[in-house]
Amino acid sequence: MINFNNSAISNYKKRNGVDDMSGKKNLPKRSEVDTKYTWAIEDLYQSDDNWSIEYEKLKNMLTSVKEYQGRLSESSDKLLGFLKLSDDISKVLERVYVYANQRYHEDTSNSKYQDLSNKSNALAVQVNAALSFATPEILSIPEEVVNKFLQEKEELGIYEFYLRDILRKKAHILSADMEALLADAGEMADGPSNIFSMFNNADIKFPEIEDENGEMVRITHGRYVSFLESADRRVRKDAFKALYSTYEAFKNTLAASFSANIKQEVFYAKARKYPSTLAKALDGGNIPVEVYTNLIEAVHENMELMHRYVSLRKKLLGLDELHMYDLYTPLIPNMNKDIPFEEAKEIVAEGLKPLGDEYQKILREGYDNRWIDVYENENKRSGAYSWGAYGTHPYVLLNYNNNLNNVFTLAHEMGHAIHSYYSDKTQPYIYAGYKIFVAEVASTCNEALLIDHMLKKTTDKSEKAYLINHFLEKFRGTLYRQTMFAEFEMITHRMVENGESLTAENLCKIYHDLNVAYFGNDIVVDPEIDMEWARIPHFYNAFYVYQYATGYSAAIALSKRILNEGKPAVDDYINFLSSGSSNHPIELLKAAGVDMSTKEPVNQALNLFRELLDQMEELIG
C-alpha cells in the first residue's frame, strides 16, 4: 500500500526535459547558490536530526504490523486498524524517502546524503516486505464478509474503492499453495529482464566515432541522441551505424532474451486465467483492451500525416534522400533568445491563464514559496522532475538554462506539481497518488496551452516555426513512435501466444515493416534500424509504452476543450486533477470530458497535428 505520491519515482527516473550539463565548467557549489533559487527542503524536515527521529520512529512502527498478519478477516476493527496503520507507515516512509533522496540530488557527491538515501531505500524494501501479506489476505476474505465489514464500520467507507479494486481481481487469484509457487518463481521469471539490463547497461560497449571537432569520442547510451541531433550528417550516420552494428553482433542472444521474457508473460497470463498477456497487463488499472487497439487503429487511419511530416523534414533539410539517422536533427535552429528564469515564470503564467484564477494562485504559490530548485550546481542531479510527500507541498527540480526549451520544462513540471497539489489537498492518502495512465496528462496539457498562447502571440516567423516544430516533434516522438512500439509488442506477444517462435530474423522483419508503414516512402528505412527493438528497455515491462501515447492524446483533447469551452471544461479538468486514484483512470478522464475507450481523443490530437503541419507548410512556402 505504499503510495509514493504523484508517480514521482517513475517520473524522476524517466524525465529528461533538461540536458545534462555535467560538462559545464565553473558551476557554483551548492552552498554558493542563492537560497531563493533553491527548494524549501526544510518544509519536509527542519533538520537532518528531525529526519533521523522519524526514520527511527518508522522502524519501530513496523513492529506493530505483525499483530495484524493472518487476522484481517477477524473483524471490521482489525481490518480498519491495519489499513490505518499501513497508511501511517507509508506516509512517514514517503517523507523519509523523499527528503533523503532530494537532499542527495542537491549534491550527489555529498557522502552524508548518499548514506541517507541508501538507508531510506533499504527501509522502503523492509516496509514493502512487511506489508506484502495484505493484498493476498484481503483477497482471501469472502466478498460477503467485506460487505458486512463496510456496513458495520463507517470509517471503512474511505477504503471501499481500494478494497473493491482488490476484490475485482479475485478471479485471477489462485489457491494459497499456487500463489506461493508463483511467488517463488518470480525471481526466475525476472531472469530475461535482468539479463538484458546487465547486458545493456554493463556489458555492451560501443565503438568510438569522430565528432564534429575531429576528436574521437566513444558512443554511449547518453551520447547517442546528441550525436543524432548533430548538424553534421556524417556524425549522425557514423553514430547510427556504429550503435546498431554493435547490437547486431548479439542479435541471436538478444532475440532469445526478448522471446524468453514474452514466454514468462504468457505463462503468468495463463496461470492467472487471462485471455492474453495484453489483458493481464491492462487489468491492473482496469483499462479495457479496446483502449490499446483503438490507439493503434486511430494512428493507422491517420498515417498519411506522419508521411507528410517526413516529407516536410526531407524538404527542410534539403536532402535528396532522408535516412533514419536524419529524424532527430533539429529542423529549426534553436532559438537564441535569452529568457531569464523570472521572465520564464511570467511566460508560463500567461500561457496557463485559461486554467483560471485558482490555478494561477497555486502556480504563484509555487513560484513564491520555493517549490522549485532552479539552477544547476556542482554535482546536482541532471534533468527535471516533480516530486513530493503527502502533507507537504510538491517540489520541482530543474537545471534551468535561459532558453525556450527550458520554459516548456518549467510548464511541464509545474503541471505535475499542481496535479499533486490538488490531489493531495482533496484526497485521503490512500488515493492521493495518481496512476501512470494519467501521470503525463497534466504536464502535457500545460505544454499544449503554453504553445497555443505563444503561437497566437508571436509575430516572428522564425519563432513561430520553432514553436510549431517543437510541437510536431512531440507528436512524432510520443504519439506515433510510442504507438509503433505498442504495435510491435502486440504483434510479438500474439505470435508467442499462438505458438510461433521469435527469432532475430523475424523480429527484425516485423520491426522493419512497421518502420516502413509508419514513416512512408519519403525516407530510406535503413537496415540498421531493424535492430532497434533490441535496445528498448520498456519492452521488458510489457504493454507500458502505449500510456505515453494515450496520455498525450488525452492531454491534447483536454487542452482543446479548455480553450474552446472555457469555465465548464476548466471545472471538469480541476476535478480531474483533484481525483488522484479515487476511481479507475478511464472513468476519471471520462468525467473530465475525454473518453479514452473511443478513438475520438486520439483523432482530436491528430487533427491538431494536421493543423500544425498545415501551418508549417504555409510558413515555409
N, C-alpha and C positions, 0 to 999 in steps of 0.2 A: 504493500500500500504506500510505499514511498512515492511522493508526488513532487519530484523536483520541478519547481514552478516554471511555467512558460516554455516548456520543452527546451530548457536552457542548455542542458549538456549537449544535446544533438545540435542545437543552433550554433553554439560557440565552436564546436568541432568542425562544422562544415562551412561556416560562413567565412568568406574571404573577400569581402567587399573592398578592402583597402590593401594595397600592395604591401608586401613585407619589405620594409625599408632598412633591414638589418645591416645593409652595406653602407648606409649613410654615415658620414663621419661627423664628429663633434656634436653628438647628441648630448643633451643635458642628463645629468644623473637624476634619479627620482627625487632626491632631496632638493634639487635646484628648480623643480617645476613649480610655477605659481599655483598656490592652493586652489584658487578659483577655477582652474582648469583641471582639477583632479576630482574624482568622485568622493562623495561623503561616506567613506567606508565606516566611519565612526557611528553612523546611523544603524549599522548592524551590531557592532560591539565597540564600546568606548575605548577598549584597550585589549591587548593580547591576553592579559590576565583574565578579563571577563570571558574571553573565548575559552580559556583553559578551564574555567569554572563550569561552563556549560558542557564542555567536552567530557569532563568527569561526571557531571550530572547525567549525561546521556548514557554513559557506560553503566551507571547504577540503575537507570530506568529499564535497561534490557533485562535485568534480573526479574522484573515483575511479569515479563511475558510468559514465563514457564507455567505460572499458575492457571493460564487460560488454555494451554495446549491440550487438546483432546477433550475440552469441556465446553466448546462454543454452543453445542446443541442442548446444554443443560437447562438454560433459561434465557429469557429476553434480557435479564440483568447481566448475565455473563457475556452474552454476545455484545451488548451495548458497551459494557466495560472494556472489552477487548478493543472494539473499534475506536473508542475514545482514546485509549492508551496508545494504539497504533498511530493515530493522528498526532498525538502529543509527541511521540518519539520522532515521527517523520518531520514534524515542524522544527524541532530542535536540531535534528540532523541536517536539515536544509540550511539553517542559519550557519551551523558549524562548517558545513561543506563549502558553502558559497563564500563565506568570509576567508577561509584558508586559501581557497583557490584564487579568489580575486586578489588577495594580498600577493600570492605567488605570481600572478600575471602582471602585477605592477613592476616587478623586477625579478625575472626568472633566475637571476644569479644569486639571489638572497637565500642563503642556506637555512635561515630560520624559517622562512615561509615555504621553502621546499619541504622541510620537515613537517610543518603544519598541514600542508597539502597531502603528504604521504599518510599522515595519521588520519586525516579525515576520510581519505579514500579507503583505508583499511577498516575504519569504523563503519563506513557505508556497507561494506561487504558483510560485516558482522550483523548489522541491522537487517539487511536483506535475508540473511540466513535465519535469524531469529524469528522473523515474521513470515517466512516462506510456507509454514504449515497452514496459514489461514485460508487461502483460497481453496485448496483441496478439502479442507474440513468444512467450510461453508457449503461446498458442493455436495457434501455427504448428508447435509441436513435436508430432510424431506421438505418439499415446497410448502406443503400444508402447515408444517411447523414454523417455517419462516413467516408465512402469512399470519399465523397465530401470534408470533412474537411482535410483528408490526402492529397488529390490532391492540395488543395489550400494553405496548410501550410507546407512547407518543414520541419520545426522544429518538427512537429508532427511525422515525419518518425521514430524517435527514439522509439516512443511508439507504433508503428504499431503492433508488435508481441503481446505486452501486451493487446492492445485493441481487437485484433482479437481473442486472447485466451479467453477473457471475452465473446465476441460475440459467440464463439464456443458453449458455454453452454446455449445459448438463448432458445433452445428447452425445456430446463428443468427449465425455469423461468416462474413463474405463474403471474397472474394478481396482481396489486398492493395490492388489498384487501387480496388476498390469501397469498401473501408474508408476509404481515403484520401479518396475522393469524399464519403462520408457525413460524415467529419470536417470536410472543408472546408465542407460545407453546414450545419454545426452552428450557426454564428453567425447564419445566415439563419433557421434553424429556431427560434432563440430570439427572433426578432422579435416575435411576438404577446405573449409573456410580458413582454418588455422594454417594449413599447408600453403594455401595461396597467399595469405597475409605474410607469412615468413618469406616466401619466395619474392613477393612483390616489394616488400619493404626492406628486406635484409640481403637477400642473395643476388638478385638481379643487378647487373652492372652494365651501364650504357657506355658507349664509346665517347670520345671527345670529338668535337667539331670545331671548325674555325669560326669565330664570331665575327661581327661587323667590323671589329677593330683589328682583325688579323690574328687574334690571340686564340690559343687552343683552350677550349672550355668543355668540361665533361657535362653531358646531359644528365639531368636528374629529373625526378617527377616534378619538383618545384620549378625548375628552369624551363621545362619543355614548353609550357604555354607561352612563356616570354619569348622563346625562340620562334614560335608560330606567329606571334604578334609582330615580329621584326619587319621593318620596311625593306630589308634586304631579302629578296626572294631566294637567293642561293642559300642563305642561312635557314630559312623556313624548310626548304626542300631537304637539305642535309640532315636537319634535326628529325624531320618526319621519317625519312628512310632509315636513319640510324636507330631510332627508337623501335620501329616496328620490325626491322630485321632482327633485333635482339629478341623480341617476343617470338618471332617465327622460329628461331633456333630451338625453342622449347615448346613448340605448338602441340605436340602429342602429349606431353606431360600436362600442359595447361588444359587441354581438352579432357583428359582423364579426370583432373581435379574438378573441372566445371561439371562434367557428367556425374561424378560421384556426389557432388553437392545436390544436384537435382534429384538423384535417386534417393537420398536420405529425406528430401522434402516429400517425395512421392510416398515413401514408406510411412512417414508420420501422418500424412493426409489420409492414407488408407486405414492406418491404425485408429485414427480418431473419427473414422466414418464420414469423411468429407468427400464430395464427388470429385474434387480436383485440388491440386495444390493452390490454385488461384482462390478457390472458395475458402480454403483454410486460412490463407494469408489475410484475406479481406474481412474475415469474420471477427477478428479482434476489435475492429471499430464498427462492426455491424454494417459494413459497406456492401451494397448489392453488387454482384459480379457485373451487372449491366453498366455500372459506372465506368468500369475498366474498358469494357468492349465498346461502349458508346464513345469514349475518348478516342480510341483508335479509329473507329468508323468516321467520326466527325473530321478528324485530321485527314484521313484518306479522301474524304469528299471535298476537301479544300487544299489538296496537294499542289494545285497549279499556282497557289500563292507563294509557296516556298520555291517553286521553279522560277517564278517571276523575280523573287528576291535574289536567287542565284544568278539569273541573267543580269540583274541590276549590279550585283557585285562584280561580275565579269566586266561590264561596261565601265564602271567607275574605276576599276583597277587598270583598265586599258590593256587587257590581256587577250591574246589570240586563243589561248587555252587556259581555262580556270581549273586548278587542281585542288585536291582535298587539303593540301597544305596552305592554300590561299584563303581558307574560310575564317581565319581568326585575325589576320592583319587588319588594322582599322581602315575603314573606307573613308572616314573623315578625320583629318588630323585632330589630335586632342586640343581642345580649346585652351589657349594660353592665358585666358582671363584669370587674374589673381582674385580669389574670393576668400577673404579672411573669415575666420570662424564666426565672428559676430555678425557679419553680413550673411553668412550661410544660414544662421538661425532665423534671420528675418525672411529670407527667401523661402525656407521651408514653412514657416508660419503662414506666410502669404498664400503659398500653394495649398495649404491644408484648411484654409478658411471655409470651404464648402462643408466641412465636418461640424461646423457650429461653434458657438461661444464656449460651451463646456469643454469641448476637445481642446480649443485654444488655451483655455485656462490651465488644463492639465499639462499641455505642452510647455507653457511658460513656467509652470511649477518645476518641471524637469530641468529647464534651462537655468532657472534662478536658484535652485536648491541643490545643485551639484549632483545630479543624477549621472552626469557624463564625465568620463575620463577622456580628455580631448586629444592631447598631443602625445607624440612618441617620445619616449626617453630611453636611455641606455637599458637594454635587456628587457624592455616591455614586450609582452606578448603581441605578436603581429595580428593584423586583421581587425575584425569588428564583431561584436556580439551584443545581445541584450540578455541580462540575467537578473536574478534577484531571489529573495526569500520571502515567503508569506509573512505578512505583518510589517514589512518594511517596503519602502518604495523600490521600484526596479532600478537597475543600473545599466549603463551603456558604456562599453569600451570602444573607443575609436583610436585611430592613429592618423589624425586629421592633417591633410595637406591642402593647401589653398587652391583647390581645383573643383571643377563641376562634378566630376565623378564622386568626390567625397561629400558634396552636397546631397547627392542621391543616397549615399550611405547613411548620412545623418537622418534623412527622412525614413529610410528603411528600418533602421534600428529603433528609432522612436516609435515607429508603428508597432514593433514587437513590445516595446516597453509600455506603451499606453494600453495595448491589449491586455498585458499582465496587470496593469494598474486597475483597469475596470473589473477584470476577472477576480482579482484578489479582494477588491473592495466589496463585491457583490456576492461572491460565492463562499460557502464554508470550505475549509481546507480540502476536504475530500474531492471537491470538484473545481478547485481553483486553477489547476494546470490544464492546458488545452492539448488536444491530440495533434499528432504530426499532420494529419489530413488538413487541418485548418491553420497550422502554425505560420505558414508564409502568406496567408490571406491579408492580414492587416498591414504587413510591411510592404507587400506589393501594391496594395490599394493606395497606400501613401505615395509610392513612386508614380503610379499612374495619374493621381490627382496633381502631383507636382509637375510632371511633364506636360499635362494638359494646360496648366496655368502658364508655364514658361513658353510653350508654343504659341499661346494666344497673345502673350505679352511682347515677345521679341519681334523686332523688325529687321534684324540682321540675318541675311540669308545663310551665312556660314554657321551661325549659332543654331538656326532652325534646322539646318541639315544635320548638324551634330546631334541635336536632341532627337530628331526622328530616327537617325541611325542607332542611337543608344537604345531606343525602344524596339526597333526592328531586330537588333541583336538579342534582346531579351526574348522575343518570340522565337527566334531561331534556336537559341540555346536552351530555352526552358520548355516551350510548348512542343516544338517539333522534335528536337533531339531526344528529350526525355520520353516522348511518346514512341519514338523509334526504338529506344531501349526497351520500353514496356512491351512492344510488339515482339521483339526478339525473345524476351523472356517467355511470353505466352506461347510462341511457336515451339521453342525448345522444351519447355515443360510438357506441352501436349505430346511431343514426339516420344519422350520417355514414358509418359503415361500410356501411350499406345504401343509400348514395347519396342520402339525403334531405338537404335543406338546413336550416340553422338560421337562423331569423330572430328578431328581437326578439319578435315576436308569439307564435311557437310556444314559444320559451324561457320567456316569461312564463306561458303557459298550463300548460306542464309543471310549472313551479315552483309555480304557484297550486294545481294539482290535488294535488301532493304535500303541501302545507300542509294542505289540506282533509282528506286521508287521515290524516295524522299527528296533527293536533290535534282533529279531530272537530267535532261540531255545536254545542258549547257555547262556541265562540269565533267572532267575526266575522273571517274571513280578508280583511283589508283589501286593496284592490287594490294599494296601495303595496308590499306585501311581495312582489308578483310580480317586482319588480326586484332582490330580494336576491341572486340568482345573480350579478349584475353586480359585486358588491363583495367576493366571496370569493377572496382571492389563491390559496388552496390549489387551486382548480380549474385553475390553470396548472401544477400539479405533479400529473400525472394519477394518480388512484386512490391518494392518500396518506391522505385523512382517515379512511377506514374503520379504520385502525390504532388510532385513538383509541378507537373503539367495541369492537374486538376485544380490545385491551389492557385496557380497563376490565372487560369481561366475564371475561377470564381472571383478573384480579386478584380480582374478587368470588368466583369459583369457588374460587380458591386459599385465600382467607381463610376461606370456609365450611368447606373441607376441614381446614384447620389447626385451627379451633375445634371441629370435630366429631370428628376422628380423633387429634389430639394428635401425639405424637412421630413416628410413621411419616410423617405428612404434613409435619411440620416438616423432617425429614431430607431428604425429596424436594425440598422448597422450597429449602433451603440448597444442595443440589446444583445446583438450577436457577440460583441466584444465583452459584454458583461456575463456571458453564459458559461465560460470555462468549458468543462466537460460534463455539464449537468444534463446533457442529452447526447444522443449519437450525432457525429459530425454532419451527416446528411440532413438531419432534422434541424440542427442549428442554422445551417445555411439556407434551408427552405424558409425558415422564419425571417431571415434577412432578405428574402426575395430571390434566392438563387437555388434552382432545383438541379442538383448535380446528377440526379438519376435520369435526366434527359440530356440530349445533345445541345440544348439551347445555350447554356453558358459558354461552352467551347465555341459554338458558332458565333456568339456575340464577340468573343475575344478575337476570333479570326476575321470578323468583319472590321474590327479596328485595325488589325494587321493590313487588311486590304486598303483601308483609308490612308494609312501611313505610307504604304507603297505608292498609292496614287500621288500623295503629296511629294514624296521624294522624287518620283519620276518627273513631276511637273517642275520641281526646283532645278533639276539638273538639265532639263530640256531634252 
